[in-house]
């Protein structure tokens, strides 16, 4: 069904009047306050961000309330609240008895970009009440409040359903991901634990012919580079040149992602504080080494870092890291099992944001369709 036909059926011939937001709602600035002026509590303090700034023990808004962040990077961000809140560096929107608060909220979400576009200020951008109070809001059947509220409620019901479906999907996929990770960790621990004397233990320096570092700094990154550039971040960037053309394990040497491991086979480049491991001895599979390092290297790094210092890897630490070496056939069997779990976990991890994005697009499509009222003069 097209947008026009859907809205025609929903409106059932009633008129739509476009009225300024400030005419149909009560817009009110927040109260200036800080952590030092408010006692700690469980009431969210709404300011310029997308999350509460902190929590206090008093409130200045109760019941259904829409807030618009007043300043900072999140200025113009629209939220809906049903509990008690303290509006600080933001302003609130309250509706009258003839308007459904959720209806106004969904409509403001539909024009979120327009609200954010009113930002002013060079250093810290601000959105003011005066910037949005004249925004036109479609009011179906304004002369018949009962029918108007019924139409608004139906629109809200449909849009809330999509919101709930997205939340349910997120919860289900997150729970599935958590369960699979636990299962993967359990089998990994079982498969990579060996009895004393069962296998030979050798150091990385003995089993890997090439242990080196990258040579470039972060300035070498290129937006449209042809080759992967592995840094101390979890995800690689791009670069115009390559220094390695091999199967390798690349390890982040410092920073918050210290010990994070990437695997790559082909042409790539590496940051000067990442370690590149390549060319194992014939008795050790690179796939097996990858699994063992992912399971145990990070804990080893934290164990051997100086107490109180930021954890980092040194070349001697890597050379002295010990690895159990079962027979190649056993290594292959371990890899087959763990790679299946790894693939499943990765697919869920990658699928989670993709599924959520699809649900969000579906919600936005119907929101746009349901709120595409006939244009008219205010």
DRENKELUM-549659 format. One line per 3 residues: number of its first residue (from 1); their letters; for each residue z, y, x of C-alpha. Coordinates in nm, 2 decimals. Layout:
# residues N
NUM	A	Z,Y,X  ... .
//
This chain:
# residues 378
1	XXX	0.00,0.00,0.00  -0.09,0.34,0.14  0.17,0.61,0.20 .
4	XXX	0.03,0.83,-0.08  0.02,0.55,-0.34  0.37,0.44,-0.25 .
7	XXX	0.52,0.78,-0.28  0.32,0.84,-0.61  0.48,0.53,-0.76 .
10	XXX	0.83,0.61,-0.63  0.82,0.97,-0.76  0.67,0.86,-1.09 .
13	XXX	0.52,1.20,-1.16  0.82,1.41,-1.08  0.79,1.74,-0.88 .
16	XXX	0.91,1.78,-0.52  1.05,2.11,-0.41  1.08,2.21,-0.05 .
19	XXX	1.39,2.40,0.02  1.55,2.53,0.34  1.81,2.30,0.50 .
22	XXX	2.06,2.59,0.50  2.01,2.64,0.12  2.08,2.28,0.02 .
25	XXX	2.35,2.19,0.28  2.65,2.34,0.44  2.60,2.39,0.82 .
28	XXX	2.91,2.46,1.02  2.98,2.50,1.39  3.22,2.28,1.57 .
31	XXX	3.56,2.39,1.72  3.57,2.46,2.09  3.82,2.22,2.26 .
34	XXX	3.87,2.01,2.58  4.07,1.71,2.68  4.34,1.94,2.80 .
37	XXX	4.37,2.11,2.46  4.36,1.80,2.24  4.60,1.50,2.25 .
40	XXX	4.45,1.16,2.31  4.39,0.95,2.00  4.12,0.73,1.83 .
43	XXX	3.91,1.00,1.66  3.57,1.06,1.82  3.50,1.41,1.96 .
46	XXX	3.13,1.50,1.90  2.98,1.72,2.16  2.64,1.75,2.34 .
49	XXX	2.58,1.38,2.42  2.47,1.07,2.23  2.82,0.92,2.26 .
52	XXX	3.16,1.07,2.18  3.28,1.29,2.47  3.63,1.15,2.43 .
55	XXX	3.88,1.06,2.16  4.16,1.27,2.02  4.44,1.26,1.75 .
58	XXX	4.30,1.52,1.51  3.99,1.58,1.30  3.80,1.87,1.15 .
61	XXX	3.55,1.67,0.94  3.61,1.39,0.70  3.38,1.17,0.49 .
64	XXX	3.01,1.16,0.52  2.89,1.40,0.79  2.57,1.46,0.99 .
67	XXX	2.61,1.60,1.33  2.36,1.77,1.56  2.45,1.78,1.93 .
70	XXX	2.47,2.14,2.04  2.40,2.15,2.42  2.30,1.96,2.73 .
73	XXX	2.03,1.69,2.77  2.12,1.54,2.42  2.09,1.88,2.24 .
76	XXX	1.94,1.83,1.90  2.05,1.46,1.87  2.12,1.37,1.51 .
79	XXX	2.40,1.13,1.41  2.56,1.01,1.09  2.93,0.96,1.05 .
82	XXX	3.14,0.82,0.77  3.48,0.83,0.94  3.70,1.12,1.05 .
85	XXX	3.56,1.31,1.35  3.63,1.62,1.56  3.31,1.83,1.59 .
88	XXX	3.32,2.02,1.92  3.01,2.13,2.10  2.79,2.04,1.80 .
91	XXX	2.75,2.15,1.44  2.79,1.95,1.12  2.58,1.92,0.81 .
94	XXX	2.75,1.85,0.48  2.56,1.79,0.15  2.63,1.89,-0.20 .
97	XXX	2.68,1.65,-0.50  2.31,1.66,-0.58  2.20,1.53,-0.24 .
100	XXX	2.25,1.19,-0.07  2.38,1.24,0.28  2.20,0.94,0.42 .
103	XXX	1.88,1.07,0.27  1.91,1.40,0.46  2.01,1.20,0.77 .
106	XXX	1.70,0.98,0.76  1.48,1.29,0.69  1.63,1.47,0.99 .
109	XXX	1.57,1.16,1.21  1.21,1.18,1.10  1.18,1.54,1.24 .
112	XXX	1.41,1.47,1.53  1.14,1.59,1.78  1.11,1.92,1.59 .
115	XXX	1.48,1.97,1.61  1.49,1.90,1.98  1.20,2.13,2.03 .
118	XXX	1.41,2.43,1.93  1.62,2.40,2.25  1.68,2.73,2.43 .
121	XXX	1.84,2.82,2.76  1.73,2.77,3.12  2.02,2.59,3.28 .
124	XXX	2.19,2.41,2.99  1.97,2.39,2.68  2.12,2.46,2.34 .
127	XXX	2.03,2.40,1.98  2.18,2.65,1.73  2.23,2.64,1.35 .
130	XXX	2.00,2.94,1.33  1.72,2.73,1.49  1.71,2.47,1.21 .
133	XXX	1.87,2.62,0.90  1.52,2.72,0.77  1.37,2.38,0.82 .
136	XXX	1.21,2.27,0.49  1.36,1.97,0.32  1.18,1.78,0.04 .
139	XXX	1.40,1.76,-0.28  1.25,1.52,-0.54  1.30,1.62,-0.90 .
142	XXX	1.54,1.91,-0.83  1.58,1.99,-1.20  1.71,1.65,-1.28 .
145	XXX	2.00,1.57,-1.03  2.06,1.22,-1.17  1.69,1.12,-1.12 .
148	XXX	1.67,1.29,-0.79  1.97,1.10,-0.65  1.82,0.78,-0.78 .
151	XXX	1.50,0.84,-0.58  1.70,0.94,-0.28  1.91,0.63,-0.30 .
154	XXX	1.61,0.40,-0.32  1.47,0.56,-0.01  1.80,0.52,0.17 .
157	XXX	1.83,0.16,0.06  1.50,0.06,0.21  1.56,0.25,0.54 .
160	XXX	1.91,0.12,0.57  1.78,-0.23,0.53  1.56,-0.19,0.83 .
163	XXX	1.84,-0.04,1.03  2.07,-0.34,0.94  1.80,-0.59,1.03 .
166	XXX	1.76,-0.43,1.37  2.13,-0.45,1.43  2.15,-0.81,1.32 .
169	XXX	1.86,-0.91,1.54  2.02,-0.74,1.83  2.35,-0.92,1.78 .
172	XXX	2.18,-1.26,1.73  1.96,-1.23,2.04  2.25,-1.09,2.25 .
175	XXX	2.47,-1.38,2.15  2.18,-1.63,2.23  2.14,-1.46,2.57 .
178	XXX	2.51,-1.48,2.64  2.52,-1.85,2.55  2.21,-1.93,2.76 .
181	XXX	2.36,-1.75,3.06  2.68,-1.94,3.04  2.49,-2.27,3.01 .
184	XXX	2.27,-2.17,3.31  2.58,-2.08,3.52  2.75,-2.40,3.43 .
187	XXX	2.46,-2.62,3.54  2.39,-2.41,3.84  2.75,-2.45,3.96 .
190	XXX	2.74,-2.83,3.90  2.40,-2.88,4.07  2.48,-2.66,4.37 .
193	XXX	2.83,-2.80,4.44  2.84,-3.08,4.70  3.12,-3.31,4.82 .
196	XXX	3.23,-3.29,5.18  3.00,-3.50,5.40  2.75,-3.54,5.12 .
199	XXX	2.50,-3.29,5.27  2.45,-3.10,5.59  2.55,-2.73,5.60 .
202	XXX	2.34,-2.50,5.81  2.33,-2.12,5.85  2.04,-1.90,5.73 .
205	XXX	1.97,-1.81,6.09  1.90,-2.18,6.15  1.68,-2.25,5.85 .
208	XXX	1.48,-1.93,5.80  1.24,-1.83,6.08  1.20,-1.47,5.97 .
211	XXX	1.50,-1.25,5.87  1.40,-0.88,5.90  1.43,-0.55,5.72 .
214	XXX	1.18,-0.32,5.56  1.08,-0.01,5.76  1.02,0.26,5.50 .
217	XXX	1.24,0.51,5.32  1.24,0.61,4.95  0.99,0.89,5.01 .
220	XXX	0.72,0.63,5.06  0.70,0.55,4.69  0.37,0.62,4.51 .
223	XXX	0.33,0.66,4.14  0.00,0.46,4.13  0.04,0.25,4.44 .
226	XXX	-0.14,-0.08,4.46  0.15,-0.28,4.61  0.51,-0.36,4.51 .
229	XXX	0.77,-0.17,4.70  1.11,-0.34,4.70  1.41,-0.11,4.74 .
232	XXX	1.78,-0.14,4.68  1.72,-0.11,4.30  1.69,-0.42,4.09 .
235	XXX	1.33,-0.34,4.00  1.05,-0.27,4.25  0.84,0.05,4.27 .
238	XXX	0.48,0.10,4.38  0.34,0.20,4.72  -0.01,0.25,4.88 .
241	XXX	0.04,0.02,5.18  0.18,-0.32,5.25  0.37,-0.46,5.55 .
244	XXX	0.42,-0.82,5.44  0.18,-1.08,5.31  0.39,-1.39,5.25 .
247	XXX	0.62,-1.58,5.03  0.96,-1.41,5.06  1.31,-1.35,4.93 .
250	XXX	1.39,-0.98,4.93  1.76,-0.88,4.92  1.91,-0.54,4.84 .
253	XXX	2.13,-0.44,5.14  2.35,-0.18,4.99  2.42,0.04,4.69 .
256	XXX	2.53,-0.07,4.34  2.27,-0.35,4.35  2.38,-0.49,4.68 .
259	XXX	2.30,-0.86,4.70  2.04,-0.84,4.42  1.76,-1.08,4.50 .
262	XXX	1.39,-1.06,4.43  1.13,-1.33,4.50  0.76,-1.24,4.57 .
265	XXX	0.46,-1.42,4.71  0.18,-1.19,4.83  0.13,-0.84,4.97 .
268	XXX	0.43,-0.60,4.94  0.64,-0.35,5.13  1.01,-0.30,5.16 .
271	XXX	1.27,-0.03,5.20  1.45,0.00,5.53  1.78,-0.12,5.38 .
274	XXX	1.64,-0.43,5.22  1.63,-0.77,5.39  1.32,-0.99,5.39 .
277	XXX	1.36,-1.37,5.43  1.04,-1.57,5.50  0.92,-1.90,5.65 .
280	XXX	1.19,-2.16,5.60  1.20,-2.48,5.81  1.02,-2.79,5.66 .
283	XXX	1.35,-2.94,5.54  1.43,-2.64,5.31  1.24,-2.54,5.00 .
286	XXX	1.21,-2.16,4.95  1.26,-2.22,4.58  1.59,-2.41,4.65 .
289	XXX	1.71,-2.14,4.89  1.63,-1.87,4.62  1.85,-2.06,4.37 .
292	XXX	2.14,-2.10,4.61  2.13,-1.74,4.73  2.13,-1.61,4.37 .
295	XXX	2.43,-1.83,4.30  2.65,-1.75,4.60  2.53,-1.46,4.82 .
298	XXX	2.68,-1.17,4.63  3.03,-1.32,4.63  2.99,-1.38,5.01 .
301	XXX	2.89,-1.02,5.06  3.20,-0.88,4.88  3.42,-1.14,5.06 .
304	XXX	3.30,-1.03,5.40  3.28,-0.65,5.34  3.56,-0.44,5.48 .
307	XXX	3.84,-0.38,5.23  3.81,-0.04,5.06  3.45,0.02,5.18 .
310	XXX	3.13,0.02,4.99  2.99,-0.34,5.01  2.68,-0.37,5.23 .
313	XXX	2.49,-0.64,5.42  2.46,-0.67,5.80  2.22,-0.89,5.99 .
316	XXX	2.50,-1.11,6.13  2.64,-1.16,5.78  2.30,-1.30,5.67 .
319	XXX	2.25,-1.51,5.98  2.59,-1.67,5.94  2.56,-1.75,5.56 .
322	XXX	2.59,-2.12,5.52  2.36,-2.32,5.29  2.40,-2.69,5.19 .
325	XXX	2.08,-2.89,5.26  2.02,-3.19,5.04  1.71,-3.40,5.06 .
328	XXX	1.38,-3.22,4.96  1.35,-3.45,4.66  1.70,-3.34,4.54 .
331	XXX	1.61,-2.98,4.61  1.30,-3.01,4.39  1.50,-3.17,4.10 .
334	XXX	1.76,-2.89,4.12  1.49,-2.63,4.11  1.32,-2.78,3.81 .
337	XXX	1.63,-2.78,3.60  1.75,-2.43,3.71  1.41,-2.27,3.68 .
340	XXX	1.39,-2.39,3.32  1.71,-2.22,3.24  1.61,-1.91,3.44 .
343	XXX	1.28,-1.89,3.25  1.46,-1.92,2.91  1.72,-1.66,3.00 .
346	XXX	1.45,-1.42,3.13  1.23,-1.47,2.83  1.53,-1.38,2.60 .
349	XXX	1.62,-1.09,2.82  1.27,-0.95,2.82  1.22,-1.04,2.45 .
352	XXX	1.54,-0.86,2.34  1.42,-0.51,2.40  1.07,-0.60,2.28 .
355	XXX	1.19,-0.74,1.95  1.42,-0.44,1.90  1.14,-0.20,1.98 .
358	XXX	0.92,-0.38,1.72  1.19,-0.35,1.46  1.24,0.02,1.54 .
361	XXX	0.87,0.09,1.51  0.87,-0.09,1.17  1.16,0.13,1.06 .
364	XXX	0.99,0.44,1.18  0.67,0.35,1.00  0.84,0.30,0.67 .
367	XXX	1.06,0.61,0.73  0.75,0.82,0.78  0.59,0.66,0.47 .
370	XXX	0.89,0.70,0.25  0.95,1.06,0.35  0.59,1.18,0.34 .
373	XXX	0.63,1.39,0.03  0.35,1.61,-0.11  0.35,1.94,0.08 .
376	XXX	0.41,2.25,-0.11  0.55,2.60,-0.09  0.92,2.65,-0.06 .
//
